[in-house]
Amino acid sequence: MAIFKLDDLKQVSGVVGSCMVGLLVVNLPTLAQPSPDPSRIEQQLPPPTLTLPEPRIDLPQQEELTPPSGAEDLRFQLLELEIEGVTVYAPEQLQPFYQAFLNQETTLLDLYNIANQITRLYRQDGYILSLAIVPEQTIETGVARIQVIEGYVEEAEFEGASPRQLRRLQGFGDKIVAARPLNIRALERYLLLANDLAGIEVRAILRRGSELGAAQLLGRVTHNPVEGFGNLTNRGTDAVGPLRAQAGVYLNSPLAQGEAWLLRGATVPNDPPALGFGGFDFALPVGHEGLTFNANTSFTGVRPGGDLKVFQLRGRTFAVGAGVSYPLVRSRTTNLFIGGSYDYADSRSTTDFTGIREVLSQDRLHVLRFNLEAEQVDPYGLTLGAIQLSQGIAGTRPSTATEPLSRAEGSAIFTKLNFNVGRIQPLPGEFSFRLQGTAQVTGDTLLARERFGLGGSIFGSAFDPDQILGDSGYGFRAELRRSFLYSGLGLTQATQPYIFADYGQVFRNTRTLAENRSDTLSSAGLGVRHEFGSLVSVGLELAFPVQSTDPSTRSDPRVFFVVTGFF
């Protein structure tokens, strides 16, 4: 793909002169590689995702009531059943358990069975500490009693961390104590939120309390203060890569507030001037309901090599953002997050080809984003989904730009929607099927940073990152895989071979003479992933281009690798 389209050359012509533009027209359309726009390259360098610990909850042994010996022989006429201590259910919800026994000869065994059914109802609805008992009583007038003990946590304490961290965690324990009667949803929510604190893992033990139905919670805490990572892949481009290396360090809760600090950098190992990236991310949980404040900033500088080196191109992007997120639902099976953020980005591309630095493009964007993310574990698999609304509120646009834009008709004032979906479906024989989809919809002509791209590790795997770009588009990937778990070298190892196919299209609301209204990519191949415990993961993939309507794309099979280490 040419690095410059016709509208780019028109912008340059007034500055460089028609002679130089003619030279660029002759040379650049022949270059079969995506544009090394620094704002796009920044998005190609996400940090590896750290797996959050699942809370381990040890519950006290739960047993149903055992009727006394001879209970089946103790008979009485049941005229009325009083069920005491119930706040969760209305009387009519419990009536079906005993309706058939009214005005009938009933045994003490029947009364115990009714109590056990009520206990099962509570526990099926998540009230894991609640139970119904048959208190000692004399039934003389046909009126029997069942006592419901709606269970709760009377005390919560944590151990194994610094005093400041323990104070931070105690707030989650207080939330659990306040949840009366205790439901597993509240217990899971606050233990998960405690485990969401950076570097914190909590194992919860529920012990019997001082009275029937009460429990004491002990949270055993481990804290990992520092986590580092390194990553090497050949999924770059000839101009900026193809090798790309990234390294970073997570500082977990150094101020004991559950905050996460991430410092990272990236470059091309065999050509460091081609790429320089530095980023800082910060997340701070606020309160004890999961509200989190996020902030980030990054700088990306590129000096493309390969066939583009002769044009002495330069590019840089400065980006900063801040936002909040909140878990509407947080559990081991269902999660629903909402969030909002503000982003600012300033991208600039220049050339020294004529001996004088000339600006090829200058974009500035101020964008508001609103997110909704969901995750659902069901008996048959895992479903993921996310939707994001982005609204450009200020920045460069054709009517006000003093420098050329990355797209001549592009504007920082825009509206777009992004969708991401995924499904992991277990299959017989230890196989599983994974389906992923992504889409972007807009009626506007977007600047480079906000465009939809295909090509890279997921959608368009046989092609370079952002091989084709458009204003709108979609992509799908289907993957069949099988996992093998075993022990070796003192580690739990996992190997996952897979086959895949992907397909996607991009659509352009405005186009240059060198562009199609739409372009298509598809590929297929096979690969293998391997994990050496939690220390090292390796991926190897052979990808075959199947279809491409962009004549500049490569048609030969390609081998890609990625190695990630954690320490």
PEJO-V501626 format. One record per residue. N is the residue number from 1. RES is the residue in three letters. SS is DSSP state (hx for helix, st for strand, lp for the rest). OMEGA is omega in degrees with one decimal (* if undefined). D_FIRST is the distance of its C-alpha to the first C-alpha in Angstrom with 1 decimal. Layout:
n | res | ss | omega | d_first
N | RES | SS | OMEGA | D_FIRST
N | RES | SS | OMEGA | D_FIRST
This chain:
n | res | ss | omega | d_first
1 | MET | lp | 179.8 | 0.0
2 | ALA | lp | 177.8 | 3.8
3 | ILE | lp | 177.4 | 6.4
4 | PHE | lp | 170.8 | 8.7
5 | LYS | lp | -174.4 | 9.3
6 | LEU | hx | -179.2 | 12.6
7 | ASP | hx | 175.8 | 14.8
8 | ASP | hx | -176.1 | 13.8
9 | LEU | hx | 175.9 | 14.8
10 | LYS | hx | 179.2 | 18.0
11 | GLN | hx | -178.2 | 18.9
12 | VAL | hx | -168.9 | 18.6
13 | SER | hx | -178.8 | 20.5
14 | GLY | hx | -176.2 | 23.8
15 | VAL | hx | -173.0 | 23.8
16 | VAL | hx | -178.1 | 22.4
17 | GLY | lp | -173.3 | 23.7
18 | SER | hx | -179.7 | 22.5
19 | CYS | hx | -179.3 | 22.6
20 | MET | hx | 178.4 | 20.1
21 | VAL | hx | 177.4 | 17.8
22 | GLY | hx | 178.6 | 18.0
23 | LEU | hx | 179.3 | 17.1
24 | LEU | hx | 179.2 | 14.0
25 | VAL | hx | -178.9 | 13.0
26 | VAL | hx | -170.9 | 13.7
27 | ASN | hx | -167.7 | 11.9
28 | LEU | hx | -179.1 | 8.7
29 | PRO | lp | -178.6 | 7.0
30 | THR | lp | -174.3 | 7.7
31 | LEU | lp | -176.6 | 6.0
32 | ALA | lp | 178.2 | 4.6
33 | GLN | lp | -178.8 | 4.9
34 | PRO | lp | 178.0 | 5.3
35 | SER | lp | 179.2 | 7.3
36 | PRO | lp | 178.4 | 10.7
37 | ASP | lp | -175.3 | 12.8
38 | PRO | hx | 179.7 | 16.3
39 | SER | hx | 176.1 | 17.4
40 | ARG | hx | -178.3 | 14.9
41 | ILE | hx | 177.0 | 15.7
42 | GLU | hx | -178.5 | 19.4
43 | GLN | hx | 177.8 | 19.1
44 | GLN | lp | -174.6 | 17.8
45 | LEU | lp | 177.2 | 21.1
46 | PRO | lp | 175.5 | 23.9
47 | PRO | lp | 175.0 | 27.3
48 | PRO | lp | -178.5 | 28.8
49 | THR | lp | 175.7 | 31.2
50 | LEU | lp | 178.6 | 34.8
51 | THR | lp | 178.2 | 37.1
52 | LEU | lp | -179.7 | 39.9
53 | PRO | lp | 172.4 | 43.3
54 | GLU | lp | 179.3 | 45.1
55 | PRO | lp | 173.5 | 48.6
56 | ARG | st | -176.2 | 51.4
57 | ILE | st | 174.9 | 54.4
58 | ASP | st | -177.3 | 57.7
59 | LEU | lp | 173.5 | 60.1
60 | PRO | lp | -178.4 | 63.8
61 | GLN | lp | -176.9 | 65.1
62 | GLN | lp | -179.0 | 65.6
63 | GLU | lp | 174.9 | 68.6
64 | GLU | lp | 178.8 | 70.2
65 | LEU | lp | 174.9 | 73.8
66 | THR | lp | -178.6 | 76.3
67 | PRO | lp | 178.7 | 79.4
68 | PRO | lp | 178.9 | 82.8
69 | SER | lp | 178.9 | 84.9
70 | GLY | lp | -177.8 | 86.8
71 | ALA | hx | -179.2 | 84.5
72 | GLU | hx | -178.4 | 84.6
73 | ASP | hx | 179.0 | 88.4
74 | LEU | lp | -172.4 | 88.5
75 | ARG | st | 178.3 | 88.6
76 | PHE | st | 176.9 | 88.9
77 | GLN | st | -178.1 | 88.5
78 | LEU | st | 177.8 | 85.2
79 | LEU | lp | -177.7 | 85.6
80 | GLU | st | 176.7 | 82.9
81 | LEU | st | 177.0 | 80.2
82 | GLU | st | 178.2 | 79.2
83 | ILE | st | -172.7 | 75.8
84 | GLU | st | 172.5 | 75.7
85 | GLY | lp | -176.2 | 73.0
86 | VAL | lp | 172.8 | 70.1
87 | THR | lp | -174.1 | 67.7
88 | VAL | lp | -172.5 | 64.5
89 | TYR | lp | 172.0 | 65.9
90 | ALA | lp | -178.2 | 68.1
91 | PRO | hx | -177.9 | 71.4
92 | GLU | hx | 177.4 | 70.4
93 | GLN | hx | 179.8 | 67.4
94 | LEU | hx | -175.1 | 69.8
95 | GLN | hx | 179.9 | 72.6
96 | PRO | lp | -178.4 | 71.2
97 | PHE | lp | -175.1 | 71.9
98 | TYR | lp | -175.7 | 75.6
99 | GLN | hx | -175.9 | 76.4
100 | ALA | hx | -177.5 | 77.8
101 | PHE | hx | -178.1 | 80.2
102 | LEU | lp | -179.6 | 82.0
103 | ASN | lp | 178.1 | 85.6
104 | GLN | st | 171.5 | 85.5
105 | GLU | st | -172.4 | 87.1
106 | THR | st | 178.8 | 84.4
107 | THR | st | 174.9 | 84.3
108 | LEU | hx | 176.7 | 83.2
109 | LEU | hx | 177.1 | 80.6
110 | ASP | hx | -179.6 | 79.1
111 | LEU | hx | 176.9 | 78.9
112 | TYR | hx | 178.6 | 77.0
113 | ASN | hx | 176.5 | 74.6
114 | ILE | hx | 179.1 | 74.0
115 | ALA | hx | 179.9 | 73.2
116 | ASN | hx | 175.9 | 70.8
117 | GLN | hx | 177.2 | 69.0
118 | ILE | hx | 176.7 | 68.6
119 | THR | hx | -179.9 | 67.3
120 | ARG | hx | 177.6 | 64.7
121 | LEU | hx | 178.6 | 63.6
122 | TYR | hx | -174.0 | 63.1
123 | ARG | hx | 174.4 | 61.1
124 | GLN | hx | 178.3 | 59.0
125 | ASP | lp | 172.8 | 58.0
126 | GLY | lp | 179.2 | 57.1
127 | TYR | lp | -165.6 | 60.4
128 | ILE | lp | -179.0 | 60.7
129 | LEU | lp | -175.9 | 63.8
130 | SER | lp | 178.4 | 65.8
131 | LEU | st | 176.4 | 68.7
132 | ALA | st | -179.3 | 71.7
133 | ILE | st | 173.9 | 75.2
134 | VAL | lp | -177.5 | 78.6
135 | PRO | lp | 175.6 | 80.9
136 | GLU | lp | -174.4 | 84.5
137 | GLN | lp | 173.5 | 86.5
138 | THR | lp | -176.7 | 89.6
139 | ILE | lp | -177.5 | 89.0
140 | GLU | lp | -176.2 | 92.2
141 | THR | lp | 179.6 | 91.3
142 | GLY | lp | -179.6 | 88.3
143 | VAL | st | 178.7 | 85.8
144 | ALA | st | -178.6 | 83.4
145 | ARG | st | 167.7 | 80.8
146 | ILE | st | -179.5 | 77.3
147 | GLN | st | 175.8 | 75.9
148 | VAL | st | 175.1 | 72.1
149 | ILE | st | 179.2 | 70.8
150 | GLU | lp | -168.7 | 67.4
151 | GLY | lp | -176.8 | 66.0
152 | TYR | st | 173.1 | 64.3
153 | VAL | st | -177.1 | 63.4
154 | GLU | st | -178.2 | 66.2
155 | GLU | st | 176.9 | 64.7
156 | ALA | st | 176.8 | 61.3
157 | GLU | st | -177.7 | 60.8
158 | PHE | st | 179.2 | 58.1
159 | GLU | st | 174.3 | 58.6
160 | GLY | lp | 179.7 | 56.6
161 | ALA | lp | -179.6 | 54.7
162 | SER | lp | 179.7 | 55.6
163 | PRO | hx | -179.5 | 58.0
164 | ARG | hx | 177.8 | 55.3
165 | GLN | hx | 178.6 | 53.0
166 | LEU | hx | 177.0 | 55.9
167 | ARG | hx | 177.8 | 56.7
168 | ARG | hx | -178.5 | 53.1
169 | LEU | hx | -175.6 | 53.3
170 | GLN | hx | 178.0 | 56.8
171 | GLY | hx | 176.7 | 55.4
172 | PHE | hx | 175.8 | 53.7
173 | GLY | hx | 178.8 | 57.1
174 | ASP | hx | 177.1 | 58.9
175 | LYS | hx | 179.4 | 56.6
176 | ILE | hx | 178.2 | 57.5
177 | VAL | hx | -177.6 | 61.2
178 | ALA | hx | -178.2 | 61.1
179 | ALA | lp | -178.1 | 59.6
180 | ARG | lp | -7.2 | 62.9
181 | PRO | lp | -176.1 | 63.2
182 | LEU | lp | 173.8 | 60.3
183 | ASN | lp | -178.9 | 57.5
184 | ILE | hx | 179.4 | 54.9
185 | ARG | hx | 177.8 | 52.2
186 | ALA | hx | 179.9 | 53.6
187 | LEU | hx | 179.5 | 54.0
188 | GLU | hx | -176.4 | 50.5
189 | ARG | hx | -173.1 | 48.9
190 | TYR | hx | 174.3 | 50.6
191 | LEU | hx | 175.3 | 50.3
192 | LEU | hx | 178.4 | 46.6
193 | LEU | hx | 175.1 | 46.3
194 | ALA | hx | 178.0 | 48.3
195 | ASN | hx | 176.1 | 46.0
196 | ASP | hx | 176.6 | 43.0
197 | LEU | lp | -171.1 | 44.3
198 | ALA | lp | 175.6 | 42.2
199 | GLY | lp | -175.3 | 43.6
200 | ILE | st | 171.2 | 46.5
201 | GLU | st | -177.0 | 47.8
202 | VAL | st | 170.6 | 50.9
203 | ARG | st | -174.7 | 53.1
204 | ALA | st | 176.7 | 55.6
205 | ILE | st | 176.1 | 59.0
206 | LEU | st | 179.8 | 61.3
207 | ARG | st | 179.2 | 64.9
208 | ARG | st | -179.1 | 68.0
209 | GLY | lp | -174.2 | 69.3
210 | SER | lp | 179.6 | 72.8
211 | GLU | lp | -177.5 | 73.6
212 | LEU | lp | 179.8 | 72.6
213 | GLY | lp | 179.5 | 69.1
214 | ALA | st | 178.6 | 68.1
215 | ALA | st | 174.6 | 65.6
216 | GLN | st | -179.4 | 64.6
217 | LEU | st | 173.4 | 60.9
218 | LEU | st | 177.8 | 60.1
219 | GLY | st | 178.1 | 56.6
220 | ARG | st | -167.5 | 55.9
221 | VAL | st | 166.5 | 53.1
222 | THR | st | -176.6 | 50.8
223 | HIS | st | 175.3 | 48.5
224 | ASN | lp | -170.0 | 45.6
225 | PRO | lp | -175.1 | 45.1
226 | VAL | st | 173.3 | 42.0
227 | GLU | st | 178.8 | 39.1
228 | GLY | st | 177.9 | 36.3
229 | PHE | st | 172.2 | 33.1
230 | GLY | st | -174.3 | 30.6
231 | ASN | st | 176.9 | 27.3
232 | LEU | st | 179.5 | 25.1
233 | THR | st | 174.5 | 21.9
234 | ASN | lp | 179.2 | 19.1
235 | ARG | lp | 170.0 | 16.7
236 | GLY | lp | 176.4 | 14.8
237 | THR | lp | 176.6 | 11.6
238 | ASP | lp | -178.4 | 12.0
239 | ALA | lp | 179.7 | 11.8
240 | VAL | lp | -175.7 | 14.3
241 | GLY | lp | 1.8 | 16.1
242 | PRO | lp | 176.1 | 16.0
243 | LEU | lp | 173.0 | 19.6
244 | ARG | st | 179.7 | 20.6
245 | ALA | st | 178.7 | 24.2
246 | GLN | st | 176.7 | 26.0
247 | ALA | st | -179.2 | 29.7
248 | GLY | st | 179.7 | 32.0
249 | VAL | st | 173.3 | 35.5
250 | TYR | st | 172.1 | 37.1
251 | LEU | st | -171.0 | 40.4
252 | ASN | st | 174.7 | 42.4
253 | SER | lp | 177.8 | 45.2
254 | PRO | lp | 177.5 | 46.3
255 | LEU | lp | 176.4 | 48.2
256 | ALA | lp | 178.6 | 49.5
257 | GLN | lp | -178.9 | 48.0
258 | GLY | lp | -175.9 | 45.5
259 | GLU | lp | 179.0 | 42.6
260 | ALA | st | 176.0 | 39.5
261 | TRP | st | 178.7 | 37.8
262 | LEU | st | 173.8 | 34.5
263 | LEU | st | -178.8 | 33.3
264 | ARG | st | 177.9 | 30.1
265 | GLY | st | -178.9 | 27.6
266 | ALA | st | 178.5 | 24.4
267 | THR | st | 171.5 | 22.9
268 | VAL | lp | -171.6 | 21.2
269 | PRO | lp | -176.8 | 24.4
270 | ASN | lp | 176.6 | 23.6
271 | ASP | lp | -173.9 | 21.9
272 | PRO | hx | 179.4 | 23.6
273 | PRO | hx | -177.9 | 22.5
274 | ALA | hx | -177.1 | 18.9
275 | LEU | st | 170.5 | 19.9
276 | GLY | st | -178.2 | 23.1
277 | PHE | st | 173.2 | 23.9
278 | GLY | st | -178.1 | 27.3
279 | GLY | st | 176.6 | 28.5
280 | PHE | st | 178.4 | 31.9
281 | ASP | st | -177.5 | 32.9
282 | PHE | st | 176.9 | 36.4
283 | ALA | st | -177.5 | 38.2
284 | LEU | st | 173.3 | 41.8
285 | PRO | st | -178.9 | 43.8
286 | VAL | lp | -179.3 | 46.4
287 | GLY | lp | -174.6 | 49.6
288 | HIS | lp | 177.1 | 50.1
289 | GLU | lp | 174.8 | 48.4
290 | GLY | lp | 176.5 | 44.8
291 | LEU | lp | -176.7 | 43.6
292 | THR | st | 174.2 | 41.0
293 | PHE | st | -179.0 | 39.7
294 | ASN | st | 174.1 | 36.2
295 | ALA | st | 179.9 | 34.6
296 | ASN | st | 173.0 | 31.6
297 | THR | st | -179.5 | 29.9
298 | SER | st | 174.1 | 27.0
299 | PHE | st | 178.2 | 25.3
300 | THR | st | 174.5 | 21.9
301 | GLY | st | -179.5 | 21.0
302 | VAL | st | 170.3 | 18.0
303 | ARG | lp | -172.0 | 17.7
304 | PRO | lp | 176.0 | 14.4
305 | GLY | lp | -178.8 | 15.3
306 | GLY | hx | -179.6 | 13.9
307 | ASP | hx | -178.7 | 12.2
308 | LEU | hx | -174.2 | 12.0
309 | LYS | hx | -176.6 | 15.7
310 | VAL | hx | -178.0 | 16.9
311 | PHE | hx | 175.7 | 15.7
312 | GLN | lp | 179.0 | 18.0
313 | LEU | st | 176.3 | 16.0
314 | ARG | st | 176.5 | 18.1
315 | GLY | st | 175.5 | 17.9
316 | ARG | st | 176.6 | 20.6
317 | THR | st | 171.3 | 21.6
318 | PHE | st | -178.1 | 25.2
319 | ALA | st | 177.0 | 26.1
320 | VAL | st | -179.3 | 29.5
321 | GLY | st | 177.3 | 30.8
322 | ALA | st | -179.3 | 34.1
323 | GLY | st | 177.8 | 35.4
324 | VAL | st | 173.3 | 38.0
325 | SER | st | -177.7 | 38.2
326 | TYR | st | 178.3 | 41.2
327 | PRO | st | 174.0 | 42.1
328 | LEU | st | 176.3 | 43.9
329 | VAL | st | 178.1 | 44.5
330 | ARG | st | 178.0 | 44.5
331 | SER | lp | -179.4 | 45.8
332 | ARG | lp | -178.9 | 45.1
333 | THR | lp | -177.1 | 44.1
334 | THR | st | 176.3 | 42.8
335 | ASN | st | 178.4 | 40.9
336 | LEU | st | -177.3 | 39.8
337 | PHE | st | 168.5 | 38.3
338 | ILE | st | -179.5 | 37.7
339 | GLY | st | 176.1 | 36.1
340 | GLY | st | -178.1 | 34.9
341 | SER | st | 173.2 | 33.0
342 | TYR | st | 178.7 | 32.0
343 | ASP | st | 170.0 | 28.7
344 | TYR | st | 177.8 | 28.0
345 | ALA | st | 177.8 | 24.7
346 | ASP | st | -178.0 | 24.1
347 | SER | st | -176.9 | 20.6
348 | ARG | st | 175.9 | 20.0
349 | SER | st | -178.0 | 17.4
350 | THR | st | 173.3 | 18.7
351 | THR | st | 173.4 | 18.4
352 | ASP | lp | -172.2 | 21.3
353 | PHE | lp | -177.3 | 19.9
354 | THR | lp | -174.9 | 22.8
355 | GLY | lp | 175.9 | 25.4
356 | ILE | lp | -178.6 | 25.7
357 | ARG | lp | 179.9 | 23.9
358 | GLU | st | 179.8 | 22.0
359 | VAL | st | 175.7 | 20.8
360 | LEU | st | 177.4 | 17.2
361 | SER | st | 177.6 | 17.8
362 | GLN | st | 179.1 | 20.7
363 | ASP | st | 170.1 | 21.1
364 | ARG | st | -177.1 | 24.4
365 | LEU | st | 169.1 | 25.2
366 | HIS | st | -170.8 | 28.5
367 | VAL | st | 169.6 | 28.2
368 | LEU | st | -179.2 | 31.0
369 | ARG | st | 178.0 | 30.3
370 | PHE | st | -171.1 | 32.8
371 | ASN | st | 169.4 | 32.5
372 | LEU | st | -178.6 | 34.5
373 | GLU | st | -177.7 | 34.1
374 | ALA | st | 177.5 | 36.3
375 | GLU | st | -178.3 | 37.2
376 | GLN | st | 172.8 | 39.8
377 | VAL | st | 177.8 | 41.4
378 | ASP | st | -178.6 | 43.4
379 | PRO | lp | -174.9 | 45.5
380 | TYR | lp | -179.9 | 42.6
381 | GLY | st | -175.8 | 39.7
382 | LEU | st | 177.4 | 37.5
383 | THR | st | 179.4 | 35.6
384 | LEU | st | 177.0 | 33.3
385 | GLY | st | 178.4 | 32.0
386 | ALA | st | 174.8 | 30.6
387 | ILE | st | -179.5 | 30.0
388 | GLN | st | 172.8 | 28.9
389 | LEU | st | 178.6 | 29.4
390 | SER | st | 179.8 | 27.5
391 | GLN | st | 173.9 | 28.9
392 | GLY | st | -174.2 | 27.6
393 | ILE | st | 179.9 | 30.8
394 | ALA | st | 178.3 | 30.0
395 | GLY | st | -175.6 | 27.5
396 | THR | lp | 175.0 | 25.3
397 | ARG | st | -171.5 | 24.8
398 | PRO | lp | -174.7 | 24.2
399 | SER | lp | -175.9 | 28.0
400 | THR | lp | -174.4 | 28.8
401 | ALA | lp | 174.8 | 25.9
402 | THR | lp | 175.8 | 27.0
403 | GLU | lp | 176.4 | 23.6
404 | PRO | lp | 176.7 | 20.2
405 | LEU | lp | 177.8 | 18.6
406 | SER | lp | 169.5 | 15.2
407 | ARG | lp | -172.8 | 15.3
408 | ALA | lp | -179.4 | 17.7
409 | GLU | lp | -177.2 | 19.6
410 | GLY | lp | -177.6 | 19.3
411 | SER | st | 174.6 | 22.6
412 | ALA | lp | 175.7 | 24.2
413 | ILE | lp | -173.2 | 26.8
414 | PHE | lp | 171.5 | 25.6
415 | THR | st | 177.2 | 26.9
416 | LYS | st | 176.0 | 25.0
417 | LEU | st | 175.1 | 26.2
418 | ASN | st | 179.5 | 24.8
419 | PHE | st | 172.8 | 26.3
420 | ASN | st | 178.8 | 26.5
421 | VAL | st | 177.3 | 28.8
422 | GLY | st | 178.0 | 29.9
423 | ARG | st | 172.7 | 32.7
424 | ILE | st | -174.0 | 34.2
425 | GLN | st | 174.7 | 36.8
426 | PRO | st | 179.3 | 39.3
427 | LEU | lp | 177.5 | 40.2
428 | PRO | hx | 175.8 | 43.2
429 | GLY | hx | 178.7 | 43.3
430 | GLU | hx | 174.8 | 41.5
431 | PHE | st | 172.8 | 38.2
432 | SER | st | -179.6 | 36.1
433 | PHE | st | 178.3 | 33.3
434 | ARG | st | 177.3 | 30.6
435 | LEU | st | 178.6 | 28.6
436 | GLN | st | 177.6 | 26.1
437 | GLY | st | 177.6 | 24.6
438 | THR | st | 179.4 | 22.6
439 | ALA | st | 173.6 | 22.0
440 | GLN | st | -178.1 | 21.5
441 | VAL | st | 175.8 | 23.1
442 | THR | st | 172.7 | 23.3
443 | GLY | lp | -175.6 | 24.2
444 | ASP | lp | 171.3 | 22.7
445 | THR | lp | -169.6 | 19.5
446 | LEU | st | 169.7 | 18.5
447 | LEU | lp | -168.5 | 17.4
448 | ALA | hx | -173.8 | 14.7
449 | ARG | hx | -173.4 | 17.3
450 | GLU | hx | -177.0 | 18.7
451 | ARG | lp | 179.6 | 15.7
452 | PHE | st | -176.6 | 15.6
453 | GLY | st | 173.1 | 13.0
454 | LEU | st | -174.6 | 12.8
455 | GLY | lp | -178.1 | 12.3
456 | GLY | lp | -168.2 | 14.9
457 | SER | lp | -176.1 | 18.6
458 | ILE | lp | -176.2 | 19.8
459 | PHE | lp | -173.3 | 17.6
460 | GLY | lp | -170.4 | 14.9
461 | SER | lp | -178.8 | 16.6
462 | ALA | lp | -172.9 | 15.0
463 | PHE | lp | 177.8 | 11.5
464 | ASP | lp | 175.2 | 10.4
465 | PRO | lp | 179.5 | 11.8
466 | ASP | lp | 179.5 | 10.2
467 | GLN | lp | 174.3 | 7.4
468 | ILE | st | -177.2 | 7.9
469 | LEU | st | 176.2 | 10.3
470 | GLY | st | 177.3 | 13.2
471 | ASP | lp | 176.3 | 16.7
472 | SER | st | 178.7 | 18.4
473 | GLY | st | 177.9 | 17.9
474 | TYR | st | 177.1 | 19.6
475 | GLY | st | 176.7 | 19.5
476 | PHE | st | 173.8 | 22.2
477 | ARG | st | 175.7 | 23.1
478 | ALA | st | -174.2 | 26.4
479 | GLU | st | 173.1 | 27.9
480 | LEU | st | -175.3 | 31.3
481 | ARG | st | 175.1 | 32.8
482 | ARG | st | -177.7 | 36.2
483 | SER | st | 175.8 | 37.6
484 | PHE | st | 178.1 | 40.2
485 | LEU | st | 179.6 | 42.3
486 | TYR | st | 179.8 | 44.6
487 | SER | st | 178.2 | 46.1
488 | GLY | st | -178.8 | 45.5
489 | LEU | lp | -179.9 | 45.9
490 | GLY | lp | -177.3 | 47.7
491 | LEU | st | 168.3 | 44.8
492 | THR | st | -175.1 | 43.9
493 | GLN | st | -179.5 | 40.8
494 | ALA | st | 176.8 | 38.4
495 | THR | st | -177.5 | 36.1
496 | GLN | st | 170.8 | 33.8
497 | PRO | st | -177.4 | 32.1
498 | TYR | st | 168.4 | 29.9
499 | ILE | st | -174.7 | 27.8
500 | PHE | st | 169.5 | 25.0
501 | ALA | st | 178.3 | 22.8
502 | ASP | st | -177.7 | 20.3
503 | TYR | st | 177.2 | 18.7
504 | GLY | st | 177.5 | 17.0
505 | GLN | st | 170.3 | 15.7
506 | VAL | st | -178.9 | 14.4
507 | PHE | st | -177.2 | 15.9
508 | ARG | lp | 179.0 | 15.4
509 | ASN | lp | 168.5 | 18.7
510 | THR | lp | -176.8 | 17.4
511 | ARG | lp | 173.9 | 14.3
512 | THR | lp | 178.7 | 13.2
513 | LEU | lp | -179.1 | 13.6
514 | ALA | lp | -174.2 | 9.9
515 | GLU | lp | 169.7 | 9.8
516 | ASN | lp | 173.5 | 12.0
517 | ARG | lp | 176.7 | 14.9
518 | SER | st | 176.5 | 14.1
519 | ASP | st | -176.1 | 11.9
520 | THR | st | 171.7 | 13.4
521 | LEU | st | 168.4 | 13.2
522 | SER | st | -178.8 | 16.3
523 | SER | st | 178.0 | 17.6
524 | ALA | st | -179.9 | 21.1
525 | GLY | st | -179.4 | 22.9
526 | LEU | st | -178.5 | 25.8
527 | GLY | st | 177.8 | 26.7
528 | VAL | st | 173.4 | 29.6
529 | ARG | st | 179.2 | 30.5
530 | HIS | st | 178.3 | 33.6
531 | GLU | st | 172.7 | 35.6
532 | PHE | st | -174.5 | 38.3
533 | GLY | lp | 177.0 | 40.4
534 | SER | lp | -173.6 | 39.0
535 | LEU | lp | -173.5 | 38.1
536 | VAL | st | 171.2 | 35.0
537 | SER | st | -176.7 | 32.3
538 | VAL | st | 175.3 | 30.0
539 | GLY | st | 178.9 | 27.2
540 | LEU | st | -174.8 | 25.8
541 | GLU | st | 172.0 | 23.4
542 | LEU | st | -173.2 | 22.2
543 | ALA | st | -179.3 | 19.4
544 | PHE | st | 172.6 | 18.5
545 | PRO | st | 179.6 | 15.5
546 | VAL | st | -177.8 | 17.4
547 | GLN | st | 172.0 | 15.2
548 | SER | st | 177.0 | 11.7
549 | THR | lp | 175.7 | 11.2
550 | ASP | lp | -174.7 | 7.4
551 | PRO | lp | -177.0 | 7.6
552 | SER | lp | -176.8 | 4.7
553 | THR | lp | 177.6 | 6.7
554 | ARG | lp | -178.5 | 9.8
555 | SER | lp | -177.8 | 13.1
556 | ASP | lp | 175.0 | 15.7
557 | PRO | lp | -177.0 | 17.9
558 | ARG | st | 177.9 | 17.6
559 | VAL | st | -179.7 | 20.4
560 | PHE | st | 175.8 | 20.3
561 | PHE | st | 172.2 | 23.3
562 | VAL | st | 177.5 | 24.6
563 | VAL | st | 179.2 | 28.1
564 | THR | st | 177.9 | 29.8
565 | GLY | st | 178.2 | 33.3
566 | PHE | st | 178.7 | 35.8
567 | PHE | lp | * | 38.9
